[in-house]
Amino acid sequence: MFTHMDGDEVMSTAFQVTLPAFIRERARLNVGDILLWEFDENSKTLTVIKKPSHFTSQLAGLGKHLWENGLTRTPASIKNTNP
């Protein structure tokens, strides 16, 4: 997780900010990239990610750690709602 906070940026009158070079480099951002924004009302935090060219390629392998040693129990959050 990226936790480096170095400096601050001022929002312009057009509500624009410049991403510092170290963030652009670490996030591998290029001119023309599309960014996805999410605002969390509870924590008042803004999360910004680079939109993947293909969402399926970004999801490949998601959850594979669950199957590496076998699924030992069903997560409590999964409940059978059928009688």
C-alpha distance (Angstrom), angle and dihedral (degrees) to the residues before:
residue distance angle dihedral
M1 . . .
F2 3.77 . .
T3 3.80 109.3 .
H4 3.78 102.0 157.9
M5 3.79 113.2 124.9
D6 3.76 111.8 -177.7
G7 3.77 118.6 165.7
D8 3.75 128.3 -33.1
E9 3.78 138.8 -100.9
V10 3.78 129.5 -132.4
M11 3.79 118.6 -133.1
S12 3.80 111.6 -126.3
T13 3.79 125.2 -132.3
A14 3.83 86.2 -97.9
F15 3.86 88.6 57.0
Q16 3.81 92.1 -110.4
V17 3.79 130.2 138.0
T18 3.79 132.0 -168.8
L19 3.77 115.9 -125.8
P20 3.80 109.8 -131.8
A21 3.80 115.8 -113.7
F22 3.82 93.8 -113.8
I23 3.83 90.1 58.1
R24 3.81 93.3 45.8
E25 3.80 90.0 50.0
R26 3.81 96.9 45.8
A27 3.81 92.1 45.2
R28 3.83 90.1 44.2
L29 3.81 91.2 -128.7
N30 3.77 121.4 173.9
V31 3.79 135.0 -174.0
G32 3.80 107.9 -79.5
D33 3.81 96.4 25.7
I34 3.80 115.1 139.7
L35 3.80 116.8 -127.4
L36 3.80 125.5 -153.1
W37 3.81 117.8 -146.3
E38 3.80 130.5 -156.1
F39 3.80 124.6 -178.7
D40 3.80 119.0 -161.7
E41 3.80 109.7 -148.6
N42 3.81 93.8 -161.7
S43 3.78 98.8 52.3
K44 3.83 95.9 24.7
T45 3.79 89.5 -131.5
L46 3.78 128.2 143.9
T47 3.79 120.3 -144.2
V48 3.79 119.2 -164.3
I49 3.79 124.7 -172.9
K50 3.77 134.7 173.6
K51 3.79 110.1 -105.1
P52 3.80 108.4 -114.4
S53 3.78 116.9 -123.9
H54 3.82 88.0 -128.9
F55 3.79 120.9 17.7
T56 3.80 91.5 -157.6
S57 3.80 91.9 61.2
Q58 3.79 89.5 52.5
L59 3.82 91.3 51.4
A60 3.80 95.4 49.3
G61 3.79 109.9 121.8
L62 3.80 94.2 10.2
G63 3.78 108.1 155.9
K64 3.80 94.9 9.1
H65 3.80 89.2 131.6
L66 3.81 87.4 69.1
W67 3.80 90.8 63.7
E68 3.81 101.2 37.9
N69 3.81 93.8 87.8
G70 3.77 96.4 18.0
L71 3.76 128.1 -92.8
T72 3.79 105.2 -78.3
R73 3.79 100.1 -177.2
T74 3.77 141.4 3.1
P75 3.81 113.1 -102.4
A76 3.81 112.7 -107.7
S77 3.80 90.2 -125.8
I78 3.83 91.0 66.3
K79 3.78 110.2 78.4
N80 3.78 131.3 170.9
T81 3.80 106.3 -120.0
N82 3.82 93.6 -176.7
P83 3.84 114.2 98.1
